[in-house]
Amino acid sequence: MINEGMRQGINEKPKSGIRIGSAIAKVLIAIVIAVPLSFGGLSAEASAVSAAPNKTISEANVKKKTVKTLVINKSYSNVKAKAKDTSLYRFVLLKSAKTTIKVSGAASKTTLALYKWDSKKKKAVITKAKVKNGTVVNLSKGRYYLSAKNRSKSAVKFNVELSTNTKSLQAQYAAVLKSTIKNDGKAFPKQDPYKYYLCYSVYDINNDGIPELIVRRGSYNKYGAPNSFPWVIYTSVNGNVKRIGSINGYRSTILYKPKENGIYNSRFSMTLAEGGHWRWVDRVDLVNGKLKETLVFDKHEAYYDPSALGLKPLKTSDLNDTTLLKSKVKK
C-alpha cells in the first residue's frame, strides 16, 4: 500500500525543479496494486510484502504454534487465528491422494500457506500447493500444516474443509469388526455369558488425527475355558489398517482422561477372602507406533474412585452395531 508520506514524496519537486506529474503517480499506484502476490506458489490476499510466509518452520515453533489437529473428510467452522501471530493446523495424509482443501471466510490480512513435515530436516517446509477456495491439489503421504498468518490486531475466524479420494478408514475398520465376528463369534456357544465381552470402541490415543480402533476379542482354549479376552488395538499406517498390539481385557474397562493423550485399562480380581476385589489401572500410551503400559493404581477396590483420578469410561458398542464407528470415524 502507498501511505500519505509516499504520496507526498511522489508529488515532491526534485532538485532539478521538475515535478513528477500526477499521471506518473497513478501509474505507480496501479503497478503496486496490479502485481499479484504469490509466495512459494501459494496465492493469498495481502497488503504488504511482509505478509509472505516463511519457507520453513522450526520444530520448536511447530510444537508451540500448532492449535488443532484437523481430521480428513471433516468440516471445521470458525477456526481461529490469533492476532498478530501465525497459527498452525495439522493433518495427516496416510497415502498420496487427490486432496481438496477448502478455505473460506479468511480476512484479507490472513495469509494461508501449506507446509509438509520433513523428518530429516526436522522442520516443516512450505509446499507449492495453492491454498484457495476449492483448490484441488495432489499431495503425497505425510504430515501437513495449514498455516494462517494473521497480520491484523484482532483474532480472525475462517472455515476449513479437507477431503480426499482415499479408501475410507471407516470402511476398513468395519471390515475388522466383520472379520472379528466371523473368527471369534463362532467360538462362542449360544447363550454364552462371555459373548457380551466382544465389543469395540474408537479413540485417538495419541491425538495425531487418526482414531484407533479398540476391539475386545476372545475365544475358548483347548480345555474349553474362555481365554483372557484381550483388547486388540488397530490404527492406520500409510492408508492400511495395522494391528499395533493388545492389552489385558478380562474383567476390564477402558477409560480416558479428558484433554490428555492415552487411555486407561481398569481391571479387577476375583472376590478376595476379606471381601471385595483388587483393582489395577494401567495407563496405555501409543509411542512411535508401539503401546506402552504404565501401572498407575494397585490397591483394594475400596480405594478405587475413577472420578477422583479424573477418568471417564470410553463408550463401547456391540461388534454388529457400527453406529459408534460411523460417529467417530468419518468417511
HUWO-V515257 format. One record per residue. N is the residue number from 1. SS is DSSP state (2 for helix, 1 for strand, 0 for the rest). OMEGA is omega as a letter, one per 30 degrees, with the letter a starting at -180 (NA if undefined). Layout:
N/SS/OMEGA, N/SS/OMEGA
This chain:
1/0/l, 2/0/a, 3/0/a, 4/2/l, 5/2/l, 6/2/l, 7/2/l, 8/2/a, 9/2/a, 10/2/a, 11/0/a, 12/0/l, 13/1/l, 14/0/a, 15/0/a, 16/0/l, 17/0/a, 18/0/a, 19/1/l, 20/0/a, 21/0/l, 22/2/l, 23/2/l, 24/2/l, 25/2/l, 26/2/l, 27/2/l, 28/2/l, 29/2/a, 30/2/l, 31/2/a, 32/2/a, 33/2/a, 34/2/a, 35/0/a, 36/0/l, 37/0/l, 38/1/a, 39/1/a, 40/0/a, 41/0/a, 42/1/l, 43/1/l, 44/0/l, 45/0/a, 46/0/a, 47/0/a, 48/0/l, 49/2/a, 50/2/l, 51/2/a, 52/0/l, 53/0/l, 54/0/a, 55/0/l, 56/1/l, 57/1/a, 58/1/l, 59/2/l, 60/2/a, 61/2/l, 62/2/l, 63/2/a, 64/2/a, 65/2/l, 66/1/a, 67/1/a, 68/1/l, 69/1/a, 70/0/l, 71/0/l, 72/0/l, 73/0/l, 74/1/a, 75/1/l, 76/1/l, 77/1/l, 78/1/l, 79/1/a, 80/1/l, 81/1/a, 82/0/l, 83/0/l, 84/0/a, 85/1/l, 86/1/l, 87/1/a, 88/1/l, 89/1/a, 90/1/l, 91/1/a, 92/1/l, 93/1/a, 94/0/l, 95/0/a, 96/0/a, 97/1/l, 98/1/a, 99/1/l, 100/1/l, 101/1/l, 102/1/l, 103/1/a, 104/1/l, 105/0/l, 106/0/a, 107/0/a, 108/0/l, 109/0/l, 110/1/l, 111/1/a, 112/1/l, 113/1/a, 114/1/a, 115/1/l, 116/1/a, 117/1/l, 118/1/a, 119/0/l, 120/0/l, 121/0/a, 122/0/l, 123/1/l, 124/1/a, 125/1/a, 126/1/l, 127/0/l, 128/0/a, 129/0/l, 130/0/l, 131/0/a, 132/0/a, 133/0/l, 134/0/a, 135/1/l, 136/1/a, 137/1/l, 138/1/a, 139/1/l, 140/0/a, 141/0/l, 142/1/a, 143/1/a, 144/1/l, 145/1/l, 146/1/a, 147/1/l, 148/1/a, 149/1/a, 150/1/a, 151/0/a, 152/0/a, 153/0/l, 154/0/l, 155/0/l, 156/1/l, 157/1/l, 158/1/a, 159/1/a, 160/1/l, 161/1/l, 162/1/l, 163/1/l, 164/1/l, 165/0/l, 166/0/l, 167/0/a, 168/0/l, 169/2/l, 170/2/a, 171/2/a, 172/2/l, 173/2/l, 174/2/l, 175/2/l, 176/2/l, 177/2/l, 178/2/l, 179/2/l, 180/2/l, 181/2/a, 182/2/a, 183/2/a, 184/2/a, 185/2/a, 186/2/a, 187/2/a, 188/0/l, 189/0/l, 190/0/a, 191/0/l, 192/0/a, 193/0/a, 194/0/a, 195/2/a, 196/2/l, 197/2/a, 198/0/a, 199/1/l, 200/1/l, 201/1/l, 202/1/a, 203/1/l, 204/0/a, 205/0/a, 206/0/l, 207/0/l, 208/0/l, 209/0/l, 210/0/l, 211/0/l, 212/1/l, 213/1/a, 214/1/a, 215/1/l, 216/1/a, 217/0/l, 218/0/l, 219/0/l, 220/1/l, 221/0/a, 222/0/l, 223/0/l, 224/0/l, 225/0/a, 226/1/l, 227/0/a, 228/0/l, 229/0/a, 230/0/l, 231/1/l, 232/1/a, 233/1/a, 234/1/l, 235/1/l, 236/1/l, 237/1/a, 238/0/l, 239/0/a, 240/1/l, 241/1/a, 242/1/l, 243/1/a, 244/1/l, 245/1/l, 246/1/l, 247/1/a, 248/0/a, 249/0/a, 250/0/a, 251/0/a, 252/1/l, 253/1/l, 254/1/a, 255/1/l, 256/1/l, 257/0/a, 258/0/l, 259/0/l, 260/0/l, 261/0/l, 262/0/l, 263/1/a, 264/1/a, 265/1/a, 266/1/a, 267/1/l, 268/1/a, 269/0/l, 270/0/a, 271/0/l, 272/0/a, 273/0/a, 274/0/l, 275/0/l, 276/0/a, 277/0/l, 278/1/a, 279/1/l, 280/1/l, 281/1/l, 282/1/l, 283/1/a, 284/1/l, 285/1/l, 286/1/a, 287/1/l, 288/0/l, 289/0/a, 290/1/l, 291/1/l, 292/1/a, 293/1/l, 294/1/l, 295/1/a, 296/1/l, 297/1/a, 298/1/a, 299/1/l, 300/1/a, 301/2/l, 302/2/a, 303/2/a, 304/0/l, 305/0/a, 306/0/a, 307/0/l, 308/0/l, 309/0/a, 310/0/a, 311/0/l, 312/1/a, 313/1/l, 314/0/l, 315/0/l, 316/0/a, 317/1/l, 318/1/a, 319/0/a, 320/0/a, 321/0/a, 322/0/a, 323/2/l, 324/2/l, 325/2/a, 326/2/a, 327/2/a, 328/2/a, 329/0/a, 330/0/l, 331/0/NA
